[in-house]
Amino acid sequence: MVMNITTIIITLLVILLIGYAAFFAYDLFKYKEEFEKETNFWITGVIGAIVNFFDPLGIGAFAPQTALLKFTKQTRDKLIPGTMNVANTIPVLLQALIFTTIVKVEALTLVVMLVAAMLGAILGAGVISRMSEKKIRLVMGFALACTALIMLASLLGLFPIGGTAIGLSGVKLVFAGIVNFVLGALMTAGVGLYNPCMVLVYMLGMSPDVAFPIMMGSCAFLMPPASVKFIKEGAYNRKSALSMCIFGSIATLVASILIKSLPLDVLKWIVVCVTVYTSTVMLRAGLAKVKGANN
């Protein structure tokens, strides 16, 4: 049963990868004469490689990618969201395929978490869109900061949490599903799912490496539909998306190989470091918005 469900998920990911790649390639070929001349293929390629190398570690690609695209002026601001979604979809699908294949997760846990995130993005988007972005970021930033302290205490032997479990059941599974539903909804507000999902898995006593197929699979099933919409509307920079997709995919494969070889203790420290980073970014963004509102 476990094998069958895992095989189904992998098959669906392969279908999404092939279907999306074909649709993306068709659009590029159709409009090849309209590629943006002001965009430097190599600069955007480096940007794609950098953000997608660190993305599998849970840092997330969108925030640094936005900053780098703005700084280098390679893509018009209004096209940045579409360009990032279109460019990062294939790297994320590759991440999900790799880690779903090599990391063992109990089938029921994986399905519940993936479905919860998808439903959160679909059903929870309306609710999240009515919430204040600054409050979301401040609350998430504060919560992640507190969590980082707890995880650090655990690593130092002061407060035991974490574990080696590859699945959940009962109340823990229900709780994990609810939280991942919320995280899926928060993605619509620009709050990345990767790091909070890593924290959730760790706090519930599961092995940190179990978070990789869960968080990557959650995003892999969400991104293709959104990216196809951007492609249909032509709301993206084709040249930037192509170069970031190519070099980002290569970087993703390299990073995945490195992550596979990391011992469990190193992964735990990575979770803590990424959580501190994410918390800092969210708190700064939230406080900056508050400051801006008061001026």
BAFI-3210 file (N, C-alpha, C; in Angstrom, 3 decimals, decimal comma, padded with zeros to 6 digits):
// residues 295
n [1|2|3|4|5|6|7|8|9|10|11|12|13|14|15|16|17|18|19|20|21|22|23|24|25|26|27|28|29|30|31|32|33|34|35|36|37|38|39|40|41|42|43|44|45|46|47|48|49|50|51|52|53|54|55|56|57|58|59|60|61|62|63|64|65|66|67|68|69|70|71|72|73|74|75|76|77|78|79|80|81|82|83|84|85|86|87|88|89|90|91|92|93|94|95|96|97|98|99|100|101|102|103|104|105|106|107|108|109|110|111|112|113|114|115|116|117|118|119|120|121|122|123|124|125|126|127|128|129|130|131|132|133|134|135|136|137|138|139|140|141|142|143|144|145|146|147|148|149|150|151|152|153|154|155|156|157|158|159|160|161|162|163|164|165|166|167|168|169|170|171|172|173|174|175|176|177|178|179|180|181|182|183|184|185|186|187|188|189|190|191|192|193|194|195|196|197|198|199|200|201|202|203|204|205|206|207|208|209|210|211|212|213|214|215|216|217|218|219|220|221|222|223|224|225|226|227|228|229|230|231|232|233|234|235|236|237|238|239|240|241|242|243|244|245|246|247|248|249|250|251|252|253|254|255|256|257|258|259|260|261|262|263|264|265|266|267|268|269|270|271|272|273|274|275|276|277|278|279|280|281|282|283|284|285|286|287|288|289|290|291|292|293|294|295]
n.u [000,836|001,903|003,930|002,446|000,988|003,068|004,248|002,197|002,149|004,713|004,414|002,424|003,859|005,818|004,209|003,207|005,628|006,522|004,304|004,117|006,655|006,498|004,419|005,514|007,785|006,553|005,344|007,630|008,869|006,911|006,930|009,534|010,780|010,256|011,750|013,092|015,248|016,648|017,262|019,744|020,917|022,821|023,249|020,706|020,625|022,609|021,413|019,176|020,502|021,763|019,631|018,132|019,903|020,100|017,457|016,433|017,384|015,620|015,525|014,179|013,203|011,927|012,056|014,925|015,302|013,559|014,741|017,272|016,587|015,411|017,572|019,443|017,986|016,770|014,291|011,053|009,227|006,469|006,343|007,782|006,601|005,249|007,385|009,144|007,547|007,087|009,748|010,727|009,204|009,859|012,421|011,415|009,642|011,516|012,956|010,945|010,480|012,982|013,378|011,039|011,457|013,841|013,660|012,129|008,796|005,888|003,041|000,346|000,772|002,244|000,374|-001,770|-000,520|000,247|-002,225|-003,552|-002,044|-002,520|-005,312|-005,401|-004,197|-006,054|-008,654|-008,180|-007,189|-008,859|-009,528|-007,022|-006,239|-007,673|-006,515|-004,164|-001,063|001,280|000,750|000,558|003,195|004,614|003,566|004,217|006,990|007,695|006,752|008,373|010,850|010,673|010,355|012,811|014,509|013,629|014,273|017,025|017,659|016,989|018,927|021,141|020,731|019,067|016,319|014,468|013,386|012,182|013,124|013,133|011,071|009,074|006,560|003,185|000,384|-003,057|-003,906|-001,669|-001,264|-003,608|-003,318|-000,967|-001,914|-003,798|-002,166|-000,506|-002,410|-002,998|-000,474|-000,352|-002,339|-001,193|000,839|-000,303|-000,196|002,358|004,043|006,523|006,376|008,264|010,263|008,601|007,266|009,357|009,989|007,600|007,547|009,850|009,238|007,154|008,327|009,369|011,793|014,143|014,787|012,514|010,916|011,608|010,505|007,839|007,492|008,448|006,877|004,381|004,568|005,178|002,847|001,290|002,418|002,583|-000,143|-000,541|001,644|001,143|-001,038|000,158|001,801|-000,068|-001,221|000,878|002,313|005,026|008,650|010,107|012,753|014,272|012,950|013,482|016,335|016,754|015,346|016,785|019,469|018,766|017,602|019,808|021,365|019,653|019,746|022,421|022,471|020,661|022,015|024,078|022,613|021,537|023,703|024,213|024,637|022,246|022,393|023,601|021,607|019,670|020,850|020,888|018,165|017,620|019,254|018,187|015,628|016,061|017,036|014,785|012,867|014,018|013,965|011,172|010,287|011,653|010,512|007,849|008,014|009,055|006,940|005,118|006,395|006,401|003,707|003,184|004,336]
n.v [-001,208|001,241|001,517|001,659|004,085|005,942|005,533|006,411|009,148|009,920|009,316|011,174|013,523|013,283|013,403|016,012|017,410|016,793|017,659|020,389|021,342|020,970|022,731|025,175|025,247|025,354|027,890|029,503|028,919|029,818|032,564|033,311|035,326|037,531|037,778|039,383|041,976|043,588|042,017|040,136|037,045|035,491|036,761|036,575|033,840|033,156|034,215|032,521|030,099|030,543|031,068|028,717|026,819|027,157|026,904|024,164|023,736|024,931|027,649|029,116|030,541|032,795|035,341|036,166|036,049|037,948|040,270|040,201|040,330|042,827|044,439|044,022|044,848|043,291|042,446|043,739|045,229|044,557|042,157|040,389|038,539|036,618|035,781|034,565|032,455|030,925|030,320|028,850|026,580|024,087|023,441|023,053|020,915|018,974|018,823|017,769|015,281|014,006|013,857|012,602|010,149|009,224|009,600|008,052|008,142|007,713|006,653|007,603|009,876|011,496|011,888|013,160|015,547|016,732|017,024|018,663|021,054|021,803|022,170|024,222|026,319|026,635|026,870|028,472|030,855|033,081|033,885|034,479|036,538|038,662|039,328|041,306|041,843|042,650|041,934|039,162|038,498|039,479|037,934|035,327|035,617|036,108|033,736|031,825|032,639|032,056|029,312|028,599|029,040|027,056|024,761|025,062|024,774|022,115|020,873|021,403|019,804|020,608|020,657|018,190|017,473|016,606|013,778|010,466|009,510|008,502|009,043|010,060|009,763|009,603|012,221|013,848|013,650|014,788|017,378|018,145|018,139|020,212|022,430|022,440|023,007|025,654|026,739|026,336|028,090|030,468|030,732|032,042|034,590|035,235|034,102|031,854|028,250|026,293|026,537|026,857|024,394|022,572|023,104|022,328|019,529|018,739|019,533|017,837|015,467|014,027|012,806|015,171|015,025|014,042|016,169|017,216|015,799|016,316|019,159|019,966|018,493|019,577|022,191|021,551|020,514|022,714|024,844|024,460|024,898|027,637|028,812|028,143|029,761|032,310|032,064|031,746|034,269|035,779|037,105|037,374|037,473|036,143|035,489|035,779|033,886|031,500|031,268|031,275|029,001|026,938|027,082|027,092|024,585|022,910|023,702|022,932|020,128|019,659|020,655|018,908|016,476|017,024|017,456|014,930|013,541|014,554|014,194|013,395|015,082|017,367|018,238|018,974|021,219|022,862|023,283|024,856|027,131|028,089|028,645|030,752|032,641|032,951|033,874|036,337|037,723|037,883|039,326|041,749|042,594|042,851|044,804|046,909|047,513|048,355|050,632|052,115|052,557|054,296|056,637]
n.w [000,000|000,885|-000,979|-003,323|-003,095|-002,885|-005,350|-007,015|-006,376|-007,248|-009,970|-010,690|-010,267|-012,248|-014,526|-014,255|-014,477|-017,123|-018,639|-017,902|-018,692|-021,456|-022,137|-021,343|-023,003|-025,518|-025,454|-025,277|-027,740|-029,499|-029,063|-029,573|-031,004|-029,598|-027,340|-024,459|-025,026|-023,281|-021,163|-019,548|-020,293|-018,915|-016,459|-015,219|-015,213|-013,358|-011,077|-010,882|-010,398|-007,915|-006,044|-006,285|-005,471|-002,736|-002,060|-001,650|000,909|002,522|002,725|000,860|-002,286|-003,390|-001,958|-001,879|-004,645|-005,700|-004,650|-005,922|-008,649|-008,731|-007,952|-010,003|-012,117|-014,125|-014,800|-015,309|-012,629|-012,341|-013,626|-012,153|-010,151|-011,835|-013,444|-011,576|-010,601|-012,956|-013,688|-011,491|-011,213|-012,529|-011,268|-008,612|-008,976|-009,685|-007,282|-005,595|-006,828|-006,543|-003,703|-002,826|-003,865|-002,650|000,125|002,795|003,692|005,659|003,945|004,436|006,023|004,250|002,145|003,499|004,338|001,882|000,523|002,353|002,228|-000,428|-000,425|001,395|-000,009|-002,027|-000,832|001,372|000,490|000,077|002,677|003,823|002,150|003,056|005,381|007,273|005,805|007,124|009,771|009,567|008,868|011,085|013,215|012,315|012,163|014,852|016,028|014,765|015,698|018,437|018,231|017,092|019,244|021,004|019,525|019,407|022,106|022,340|020,716|022,223|024,313|026,350|026,214|025,206|021,950|018,660|016,575|015,127|013,661|010,822|010,157|011,089|013,366|014,515|016,766|016,352|013,586|012,588|013,617|012,267|009,635|009,746|010,338|008,059|006,173|006,825|006,296|003,557|002,762|003,606|001,794|-000,322|000,496|000,259|002,101|002,659|002,460|003,020|005,262|007,688|007,501|007,784|010,428|011,689|011,212|012,585|015,229|015,828|016,324|014,237|011,812|010,589|007,832|006,675|006,206|003,738|001,328|001,964|002,166|-000,318|-002,075|-001,480|-002,536|-005,163|-006,281|-006,237|-007,696|-010,649|-011,814|-011,196|-012,513|-015,182|-015,662|-015,561|-017,802|-019,889|-019,835|-020,573|-018,687|-017,804|-017,825|-020,484|-021,302|-018,932|-017,313|-018,685|-018,572|-015,770|-015,103|-016,398|-015,292|-012,638|-012,310|-012,657|-010,457|-008,405|-008,616|-007,934|-005,283|-004,095|-004,176|-002,382|-000,010|000,432|001,390|003,856|007,386|010,026|012,323|011,304|009,566|011,414|012,607|010,388|010,031|012,302|011,812|009,382|010,231|012,045|010,250|008,508|010,327|011,071|008,609|008,178|010,438|010,093|007,672|008,466|010,490|009,024|007,366|009,233|010,176|007,825|007,555|009,558|008,835]
ca.u [000,000|002,806|004,632|001,496|000,687|004,283|004,395|001,185|002,613|005,854|003,868|001,761|004,906|006,427|003,230|003,226|006,908|006,528|003,249|004,470|007,825|006,033|003,623|006,482|008,608|005,707|005,197|008,929|009,072|005,917|007,275|011,001|011,215|009,899|012,557|013,468|016,634|017,294|017,572|020,991|020,679|023,783|023,010|019,520|020,971|023,328|020,405|018,419|021,353|022,004|018,436|017,673|020,859|019,759|016,033|016,175|017,755|014,503|015,641|013,167|013,794|011,244|012,534|016,211|015,173|012,944|015,754|018,324|016,024|015,230|018,893|020,100|017,043|016,667|012,882|010,150|008,654|005,152|006,493|008,597|005,883|005,051|008,692|009,658|006,735|007,355|011,143|011,038|008,321|010,592|013,316|010,650|009,177|012,682|013,194|009,915|010,727|014,197|013,238|009,966|012,030|014,935|013,353|010,965|007,773|004,676|002,153|-000,791|001,283|002,606|-000,849|-002,505|000,206|000,190|-003,603|-003,864|-001,413|-003,225|-006,620|-005,158|-003,937|-007,268|-009,789|-007,810|-006,663|-009,779|-009,429|-005,709|-006,144|-008,323|-005,718|-003,077|000,208|002,273|000,445|000,923|004,655|005,062|003,186|005,033|008,371|007,827|006,561|009,564|011,955|010,483|010,600|014,257|015,102|013,289|015,059|018,413|017,742|016,957|020,228|022,112|020,368|018,335|014,875|014,413|012,330|012,702|013,121|013,484|009,841|008,859|005,135|002,373|-000,935|-003,925|-004,015|-000,520|-001,487|-004,675|-002,711|-000,039|-002,725|-004,385|-001,096|-000,067|-003,507|-002,762|000,742|-000,716|-003,078|-000,255|001,642|-000,978|000,154|003,790|004,809|007,017|005,957|009,381|010,819|007,611|006,982|010,500|009,826|006,462|007,979|010,835|008,571|006,251|009,110|009,772|013,152|014,194|014,835|011,152|010,309|011,939|009,456|006,552|007,434|008,663|005,694|003,299|004,754|005,222|001,491|000,634|003,021|002,277|-001,361|-000,328|002,597|000,456|-001,864|001,063|002,252|-001,202|-001,452|002,102|002,693|006,344|009,784|010,443|014,206|014,677|012,388|014,200|017,695|016,683|014,871|017,881|020,542|018,158|017,419|021,135|021,731|018,795|020,275|023,675|022,120|019,984|023,056|024,772|021,713|021,400|024,873|024,373|024,166|021,033|022,707|023,845|020,296|018,999|021,433|020,434|016,786|017,693|019,832|017,223|014,508|016,497|017,085|013,418|012,243|014,589|013,432|009,755|010,145|012,100|009,503|006,662|008,303|009,228|005,607|004,513|007,044|005,933|002,312|003,100|004,921]
ca.v [000,000|002,390|001,607|002,065|005,505|006,671|005,419|007,293|010,533|010,109|009,330|012,464|014,542|013,133|013,915|017,468|017,904|016,684|018,514|021,796|021,641|021,059|023,956|026,268|025,239|025,799|029,343|030,095|028,774|030,645|033,984|033,405|036,583|038,626|037,708|040,704|042,314|044,252|041,005|039,407|035,615|034,928|037,347|035,940|032,444|033,092|034,444|031,281|029,071|030,863|030,897|027,333|025,996|027,265|026,614|022,863|023,775|025,511|029,101|029,684|031,232|034,000|036,587|036,595|036,194|039,261|041,288|040,162|040,808|044,277|045,067|043,950|045,447|042,356|042,172|044,779|044,865|043,930|040,818|039,566|037,373|035,608|035,270|033,660|031,236|030,160|029,857|027,947|025,410|022,860|023,088|022,551|019,576|018,094|018,619|016,870|013,945|013,442|013,536|011,623|008,870|008,741|009,721|007,246|008,766|006,905|007,100|008,372|011,183|012,260|012,262|014,144|016,821|017,304|017,431|019,788|022,260|022,184|022,700|025,508|027,323|026,840|027,295|029,463|032,079|034,194|034,331|035,080|037,784|039,730|039,602|042,265|041,179|042,965|041,147|037,779|038,372|039,691|036,766|034,207|035,889|035,913|032,316|031,104|032,996|031,257|027,922|028,435|028,940|025,730|023,773|025,221|024,159|020,675|020,453|021,539|018,833|021,249|020,463|017,175|017,382|015,986|012,335|009,747|008,960|008,815|009,244|010,492|009,136|010,165|013,670|014,512|013,713|015,784|018,686|018,431|018,462|021,551|023,425|022,515|023,696|027,078|027,126|026,409|029,343|031,584|030,878|033,016|035,916|035,408|033,497|030,570|027,059|025,397|026,557|026,479|022,966|021,908|023,282|021,499|018,133|018,573|019,699|016,704|014,277|013,307|013,041|016,387|014,792|013,753|017,445|017,556|015,408|016,922|020,583|020,105|017,966|020,548|023,282|020,999|020,342|024,025|025,815|024,361|025,606|029,084|029,204|028,032|030,969|033,414|031,837|032,036|035,714|036,443|037,992|037,007|037,757|034,833|035,255|035,572|032,627|030,398|031,132|030,898|027,622|026,048|027,071|026,740|023,128|022,322|023,992|022,095|018,761|019,669|020,830|017,694|015,474|017,396|017,265|013,486|013,007|015,200|013,418|013,909|016,193|018,558|018,683|019,643|022,553|023,628|023,696|025,964|028,315|028,594|029,208|032,069|033,522|033,233|034,712|037,685|038,340|038,186|040,397|042,994|042,995|043,278|046,067|047,951|047,913|049,132|051,940|052,838|052,935|055,378|057,844]
ca.w [000,000|000,962|-002,247|-004,345|-002,940|-003,230|-006,807|-007,612|-006,197|-008,162|-011,331|-010,877|-010,374|-013,574|-015,497|-014,116|-014,995|-018,582|-019,172|-017,716|-019,524|-022,843|-022,267|-021,216|-024,216|-026,628|-025,360|-025,606|-029,181|-030,176|-028,933|-029,530|-031,601|-028,690|-026,115|-023,955|-025,360|-022,147|-020,162|-019,750|-020,062|-017,964|-015,132|-014,654|-014,985|-012,073|-010,034|-010,761|-009,799|-006,503|-005,203|-006,303|-004,728|-001,317|-001,861|-001,019|002,326|003,262|002,785|-000,032|-003,427|-003,838|-001,339|-002,458|-006,094|-005,921|-004,358|-006,948|-009,908|-008,597|-007,876|-011,315|-013,079|-015,248|-015,087|-014,827|-011,339|-012,425|-014,189|-011,257|-009,610|-012,871|-013,872|-010,550|-010,582|-014,170|-013,673|-010,380|-011,168|-012,867|-010,163|-007,467|-009,345|-009,591|-005,850|-005,076|-007,384|-005,947|-002,283|-002,646|-004,260|-001,796|001,556|003,134|004,529|005,685|002,873|004,935|006,457|003,050|001,429|004,312|004,321|000,533|000,250|003,244|001,684|-001,653|-000,043|002,046|-001,041|-002,820|-000,019|002,373|-000,133|000,299|004,069|004,025|001,387|003,810|006,574|007,098|005,505|008,145|010,962|009,265|008,914|012,460|014,004|011,863|012,532|016,300|016,313|014,309|016,596|019,660|017,859|016,906|020,584|021,532|018,783|019,831|023,429|022,127|020,202|023,311|025,337|027,446|026,043|024,147|020,943|017,454|016,627|013,907|013,085|009,403|009,945|012,222|013,461|015,533|016,986|015,722|012,137|012,382|013,885|011,168|008,470|009,942|010,218|006,663|005,478|007,086|005,585|002,146|002,591|003,796|000,570|-001,181|001,008|000,054|003,195|002,184|003,202|003,308|006,614|008,708|007,386|008,408|011,876|012,094|011,206|013,665|016,521|016,063|016,622|013,033|011,336|009,776|006,390|006,225|005,794|002,354|000,378|002,328|001,807|-001,760|-002,731|-001,291|-003,499|-006,523|-006,788|-006,260|-008,602|-012,086|-012,248|-011,105|-013,547|-016,479|-015,782|-015,910|-019,176|-020,768|-019,849|-021,004|-017,586|-017,272|-018,680|-021,052|-021,320|-017,539|-016,837|-019,333|-018,032|-014,355|-015,054|-016,796|-014,292|-011,356|-012,289|-012,443|-009,069|-007,567|-008,644|-007,155|-003,870|-003,635|-003,957|-001,145|001,122|000,656|002,086|005,159|008,543|010,663|013,222|010,471|009,096|012,533|012,745|009,228|010,327|013,255|011,152|008,401|010,997|012,529|009,070|008,065|011,352|010,952|007,385|008,370|011,427|009,470|006,689|009,194|011,181|008,006|006,919|010,318|010,160|006,649|007,751|010,519|008,265]
c.u [000,865|003,475|003,709|001,215|001,890|004,500|003,419|001,628|003,758|005,367|003,194|002,780|005,581|005,503|003,202|004,488|006,920|005,508|003,589|005,635|007,414|005,272|004,528|007,309|007,817|005,562|006,498|009,183|008,142|006,311|008,787|011,528|010,970|010,679|013,076|014,957|017,384|017,704|018,853|020,795|021,569|023,588|021,798|019,765|021,688|022,353|019,604|019,216|021,535|020,780|017,966|018,674|020,492|018,300|015,771|016,541|016,650|014,526|014,566|013,806|013,207|011,801|013,885|016,138|014,560|013,974|016,816|017,812|015,819|016,584|019,572|019,234|016,910|015,224|012,029|009,419|007,335|005,213|007,265|007,827|005,696|006,345|009,250|008,871|007,060|008,760|011,394|010,199|009,058|011,616|012,579|010,109|010,321|013,017|012,223|010,143|011,907|013,945|012,071|010,478|013,013|014,644|012,063|010,048|006,542|003,641|001,021|-000,366|001,583|001,352|-001,612|-001,843|000,109|-001,212|-003,987|-003,285|-002,137|-004,586|-006,482|-004,966|-005,206|-008,386|-009,448|-007,351|-007,545|-009,681|-008,124|-005,606|-006,783|-007,562|-004,601|-001,759|001,240|002,032|000,819|002,421|005,196|004,763|004,046|006,489|008,619|007,719|007,793|010,770|011,880|010,799|012,087|014,961|014,838|014,124|016,531|018,621|017,751|018,313|021,314|021,791|019,585|016,835|014,660|013,171|012,952|012,672|013,497|012,257|009,699|007,371|004,434|001,055|-001,758|-003,957|-002,876|-000,724|-002,555|-004,109|-001,785|-000,800|-003,313|-003,335|-000,647|-001,143|-003,309|-001,536|000,488|-001,457|-002,151|000,642|001,023|-000,701|001,650|004,645|005,220|006,611|007,136|009,826|009,793|007,269|008,115|010,382|008,717|006,869|008,915|010,153|007,651|006,998|009,511|011,215|013,162|014,190|013,464|010,469|010,522|010,887|008,109|006,481|007,595|007,467|004,525|003,380|004,697|003,829|000,745|001,124|002,648|000,990|-001,196|000,580|001,982|-000,412|-001,012|001,516|001,143|-001,423|-000,234|002,651|004,017|007,411|010,315|011,933|014,727|014,213|013,138|015,576|017,675|016,206|016,007|018,942|020,018|017,961|018,748|021,561|020,927|019,322|021,554|023,374|021,483|020,985|023,790|023,915|021,581|022,524|025,073|023,873|023,008|021,312|022,948|022,527|019,551|019,524|021,016|019,023|016,789|018,188|018,841|016,032|014,850|016,513|015,680|012,694|012,719|014,028|011,978|009,541|010,572|011,080|008,262|006,856|008,476|007,883|004,891|005,060|006,523|004,512|002,188|003,633|003,909]
c.v [001,249|002,620|002,132|003,560|006,356|006,671|006,338|008,749|010,841|010,187|010,665|013,597|014,492|013,695|015,445|018,060|017,905|017,642|019,985|022,191|021,811|022,358|025,188|026,380|025,742|027,317|030,047|030,048|029,713|032,121|034,201|034,708|037,778|038,577|039,100|040,987|042,924|043,256|040,261|037,947|035,052|035,477|036,686|034,452|032,245|033,282|033,164|030,189|029,304|030,535|029,444|026,366|025,991|026,915|025,256|022,819|024,404|027,018|029,764|030,532|032,611|035,304|037,029|036,814|037,547|040,367|041,357|040,672|042,320|044,992|045,103|044,531|044,588|042,077|043,314|044,313|044,105|042,505|039,871|038,370|036,256|034,965|034,268|032,355|030,342|029,543|028,771|026,678|024,110|022,497|022,508|021,148|018,564|017,787|017,593|015,432|013,262|012,982|012,594|010,224|008,337|008,793|008,972|008,002|007,866|007,508|007,990|009,776|012,070|012,754|013,343|015,513|017,498|017,824|018,648|021,092|022,746|022,796|024,066|026,622|027,655|027,461|028,429|030,786|033,283|034,766|035,073|036,438|038,961|040,095|040,589|041,518|041,433|042,141|039,681|037,583|038,556|038,477|035,563|034,388|035,640|034,436|031,503|031,402|032,166|029,787|027,651|028,279|027,565|024,657|023,837|024,579|022,632|020,154|020,502|020,602|019,403|020,959|019,482|017,256|016,743|014,477|011,727|009,147|009,371|009,011|009,652|009,740|009,866|011,678|014,421|014,673|014,749|017,191|019,090|018,823|019,862|022,636|023,553|023,163|025,204|027,562|027,226|027,699|030,549|031,793|031,919|034,442|036,159|034,855|032,095|029,407|026,239|025,397|026,241|024,997|022,144|021,945|022,371|020,032|017,847|018,594|018,528|015,385|013,450|013,634|014,283|016,139|014,438|015,020|017,716|017,082|016,050|018,361|020,782|019,591|018,926|021,649|022,778|020,835|021,676|024,920|025,675|025,070|027,121|029,566|029,146|029,269|032,168|033,291|032,192|033,533|036,485|037,374|037,564|037,355|036,417|034,518|034,986|034,215|031,429|030,193|030,700|029,462|026,648|025,942|026,726|025,243|022,420|022,504|023,141|020,671|018,654|019,742|019,563|016,578|015,750|017,114|015,782|012,929|013,612|014,304|014,133|015,116|017,490|019,124|019,439|021,065|023,450|024,145|024,902|027,239|028,937|029,227|030,589|033,074|033,940|034,140|036,152|038,426|038,756|039,330|041,741|043,513|043,526|044,619|047,209|048,440|048,742|050,538|052,767|053,341|054,129|056,686|058,611]
c.w [000,000|-000,382|-003,333|-004,291|-003,326|-004,742|-007,526|-007,533|-007,155|-009,613|-011,637|-011,037|-011,747|-014,653|-015,465|-014,734|-016,521|-019,203|-019,070|-018,620|-020,991|-023,080|-022,252|-022,498|-025,427|-026,632|-025,732|-027,114|-029,956|-030,174|-028,917|-030,118|-030,690|-027,379|-025,753|-024,190|-024,178|-021,055|-020,524|-019,340|-018,964|-016,561|-014,477|-014,389|-013,657|-010,918|-009,795|-010,074|-008,301|-005,652|-005,174|-005,691|-003,245|-001,028|-001,214|000,466|003,173|003,339|001,931|-001,116|-003,681|-003,255|-001,911|-003,966|-006,454|-005,744|-005,457|-008,298|-009,883|-008,664|-009,248|-012,437|-014,344|-015,661|-014,534|-013,576|-011,453|-012,994|-013,267|-010,690|-010,635|-013,305|-012,868|-010,509|-011,773|-014,129|-012,637|-010,354|-011,475|-011,787|-008,958|-007,751|-009,266|-008,131|-005,282|-005,559|-006,699|-004,515|-001,990|-002,959|-003,220|-000,298|001,865|004,095|004,506|004,732|003,358|005,342|005,252|002,325|002,188|004,227|002,953|000,226|001,095|002,699|000,432|-001,348|000,626|001,038|-001,824|-001,992|000,952|001,801|000,147|001,696|004,298|003,324|002,122|005,076|006,254|006,891|006,595|009,415|010,763|009,428|010,335|013,338|013,624|012,275|014,005|016,654|015,918|015,196|017,882|019,380|017,690|018,248|021,197|020,848|019,185|021,201|023,310|021,653|021,268|024,475|026,501|027,403|024,891|023,259|019,704|017,586|015,301|013,216|011,623|009,100|011,229|012,223|014,513|015,566|016,302|014,220|011,802|012,551|012,737|009,911|008,562|009,751|008,769|005,791|005,606|006,313|004,080|001,843|002,687|002,578|-000,359|-000,730|000,908|001,178|002,759|003,073|003,710|004,773|007,698|008,683|008,001|009,930|012,401|012,220|012,374|015,034|016,856|016,245|015,428|012,666|010,440|008,275|005,812|005,709|004,306|001,343|000,679|001,846|000,304|-002,548|-002,635|-002,342|-004,944|-007,118|-006,898|-007,392|-010,084|-012,524|-012,240|-012,237|-014,949|-016,719|-016,188|-017,367|-020,162|-020,931|-020,332|-019,943|-016,956|-018,302|-019,202|-020,978|-019,908|-017,036|-017,413|-018,713|-016,571|-014,198|-015,364|-015,697|-012,900|-011,222|-012,029|-010,984|-008,096|-007,485|-007,815|-005,665|-003,299|-003,345|-002,637|000,078|001,462|001,505|003,472|006,287|009,233|011,548|012,455|009,965|010,189|012,720|011,566|009,462|011,265|012,572|010,158|009,106|011,538|011,386|008,649|009,042|011,252|009,749|007,572|009,339|010,847|008,471|007,387|009,866|010,191|007,518|007,966|010,333|009,003|006,832|008,673|009,970|007,431]
res [m|v|m|n|i|t|t|i|i|i|t|l|l|v|i|l|l|i|g|y|a|a|f|f|a|y|d|l|f|k|y|k|e|e|f|e|k|e|t|n|f|w|i|t|g|v|i|g|a|i|v|n|f|f|d|p|l|g|i|g|a|f|a|p|q|t|a|l|l|k|f|t|k|q|t|r|d|k|l|i|p|g|t|m|n|v|a|n|t|i|p|v|l|l|q|a|l|i|f|t|t|i|v|k|v|e|a|l|t|l|v|v|m|l|v|a|a|m|l|g|a|i|l|g|a|g|v|i|s|r|m|s|e|k|k|i|r|l|v|m|g|f|a|l|a|c|t|a|l|i|m|l|a|s|l|l|g|l|f|p|i|g|g|t|a|i|g|l|s|g|v|k|l|v|f|a|g|i|v|n|f|v|l|g|a|l|m|t|a|g|v|g|l|y|n|p|c|m|v|l|v|y|m|l|g|m|s|p|d|v|a|f|p|i|m|m|g|s|c|a|f|l|m|p|p|a|s|v|k|f|i|k|e|g|a|y|n|r|k|s|a|l|s|m|c|i|f|g|s|i|a|t|l|v|a|s|i|l|i|k|s|l|p|l|d|v|l|k|w|i|v|v|c|v|t|v|y|t|s|t|v|m|l|r|a|g|l|a|k|v|k|g|a|n|n]
***
